Amino acid sequence: MFRQFVDAVRQILFLLRDVEQSKQDLATLKEQLAETNQLIRQLAQEFRHLSEREQQEREKLILKLENTLLRFERQLSPAKDSKKAK
């Protein structure tokens, strides 16, 4: 009888220790999750900024290309009208 009581008390103590360890592990996991969420938010913000910068760079390149084409067209001699030559 006494042995069963000691075993029950020992099991309760082990369970209390396990519960306390689980609480500590849970607190650690919550901290890690909060840090991970913050990093994800930062990455999402950086991704948005990168996308905006790339969009601006594409627009600049298009404008440069249009500008170059316009300069090239100005350098070409005017087309001769075949009807006037006859």
WONORGI-V238489 format. One record per residue. N is the residue number from 0. OMEGA is omega in degrees with one decimal (* if undefined). BURIAL is # if it has 16 or more other ideal C-beta (glycine too) atoms within 10 Angstrom, else .. Layout:
((N;OMEGA;BURIAL) (N;OMEGA;BURIAL))
//
This chain:
((0;179.3;.) (1;179.8;.) (2;178.2;.) (3;178.5;.) (4;179.4;.) (5;178.1;.) (6;179.1;.) (7;178.8;.) (8;179.7;.) (9;179.4;.) (10;177.2;.) (11;179.2;.) (12;177.4;.) (13;178.8;.) (14;177.4;.) (15;178.3;.) (16;179.5;.) (17;178.6;.) (18;179.3;.) (19;178.5;.) (20;178.7;.) (21;177.2;.) (22;178.6;.) (23;178.5;.) (24;179.4;.) (25;178.4;.) (26;178.2;.) (27;179.3;.) (28;177.6;.) (29;177.9;.) (30;179.8;.) (31;178.4;.) (32;178.6;.) (33;178.4;.) (34;179.3;.) (35;178.0;.) (36;178.5;.) (37;178.3;.) (38;178.7;.) (39;177.6;.) (40;178.5;.) (41;178.8;.) (42;178.6;.) (43;178.9;.) (44;177.5;.) (45;178.7;.) (46;177.5;.) (47;179.6;.) (48;178.7;.) (49;178.8;.) (50;178.5;.) (51;178.8;.) (52;179.2;.) (53;176.8;.) (54;178.6;.) (55;178.5;.) (56;176.9;.) (57;178.8;.) (58;177.6;.) (59;-179.6;.) (60;177.7;.) (61;178.6;.) (62;177.7;.) (63;178.9;.) (64;177.8;.) (65;179.5;.) (66;179.1;.) (67;178.3;.) (68;178.6;.) (69;177.3;.) (70;179.5;.) (71;178.9;.) (72;179.4;.) (73;-179.1;.) (74;179.7;.) (75;177.1;.) (76;-179.5;.) (77;-179.4;.) (78;179.3;.) (79;178.6;.) (80;-175.1;.) (81;-179.7;.) (82;-179.5;.) (83;-179.2;.) (84;-178.9;.) (85;*;.))
//
